[in-house]
Amino acid sequence: MTSDDDTGDRLDAVEAHLAHQDVAIQELSDVALKQWRTIEDLTQKIQRLEGQLQAVEDAVNRPPGEDPPPPHY
């Protein structure tokens, strides 16, 4: 019956290993989701900054005394 005991021990070890892998996969998934949200947030901030920079560049490059174009232009 040692063969059955050995098989049971091996099965227990595999199940424990699988449980640890499940935890590791979930942790990695959580990290990936957090990183994705950070990337989206940073992308939006970059787009806003690009718009602000473009507005400043337009204001600097406009000849003195010239009115800025209307917003719908």
C-alpha positions as CSV (number, residue, x, y, z in Angstrom):
1,M,0.0,0.0,0.0
2,T,3.0,2.3,0.0
3,S,2.3,2.9,-3.7
4,D,-1.1,4.4,-2.8
5,D,0.4,6.5,-0.1
6,D,3.1,7.7,-2.4
7,T,0.5,8.6,-5.1
8,G,-1.6,10.4,-2.5
9,D,1.4,12.4,-1.3
10,R,2.3,13.3,-4.9
11,L,-1.3,14.4,-5.6
12,D,-1.3,16.5,-2.5
13,A,2.0,18.1,-3.6
14,V,0.6,18.8,-7.1
15,E,-2.6,20.3,-5.6
16,A,-0.5,22.6,-3.3
17,H,1.7,23.7,-6.2
18,L,-1.4,24.4,-8.3
19,A,-2.9,26.5,-5.5
20,H,0.2,28.6,-5.2
21,Q,0.2,29.1,-9.0
22,D,-3.4,30.3,-8.9
23,V,-2.5,32.9,-6.3
24,A,0.6,34.0,-8.3
25,I,-1.5,34.3,-11.5
26,Q,-4.2,36.4,-9.7
27,E,-1.5,38.7,-8.2
28,L,0.1,39.1,-11.7
29,S,-3.4,39.8,-13.1
30,D,-4.0,42.5,-10.5
31,V,-0.6,44.1,-11.2
32,A,-1.3,44.1,-14.9
33,L,-4.7,45.7,-14.4
34,K,-3.2,48.4,-12.2
35,Q,-0.5,49.1,-14.8
36,W,-3.0,49.3,-17.6
37,R,-5.1,51.9,-15.6
38,T,-1.9,53.9,-14.9
39,I,-1.0,53.9,-18.6
40,E,-4.5,55.1,-19.5
41,D,-4.3,57.9,-17.0
42,L,-0.9,59.0,-18.2
43,T,-2.0,58.9,-21.8
44,Q,-4.9,61.2,-21.0
45,K,-2.6,63.6,-19.1
46,I,-0.1,63.6,-22.1
47,Q,-3.0,64.4,-24.5
48,R,-4.1,67.3,-22.2
49,L,-0.5,68.6,-22.0
50,E,-0.1,68.4,-25.7
51,G,-3.2,70.5,-26.2
52,Q,-2.0,73.1,-23.6
53,L,1.5,73.2,-25.3
54,Q,-0.1,73.7,-28.7
55,A,-2.2,76.6,-27.3
56,V,1.0,78.2,-25.8
57,E,2.9,77.7,-29.1
58,D,0.1,79.2,-31.1
59,A,0.0,82.2,-28.7
60,V,3.7,82.7,-28.9
61,N,3.9,82.4,-32.7
62,R,0.9,84.8,-33.3
63,P,1.9,88.2,-34.6
64,P,1.5,91.0,-32.0
65,G,-2.0,92.5,-32.1
66,E,-3.6,89.7,-33.9
67,D,-6.7,88.2,-32.2
68,P,-6.8,84.5,-31.7
69,P,-9.1,82.6,-33.9
70,P,-12.6,81.8,-32.5
71,P,-13.0,78.4,-30.9
72,H,-15.0,77.1,-33.8
73,Y,-12.4,78.0,-36.3
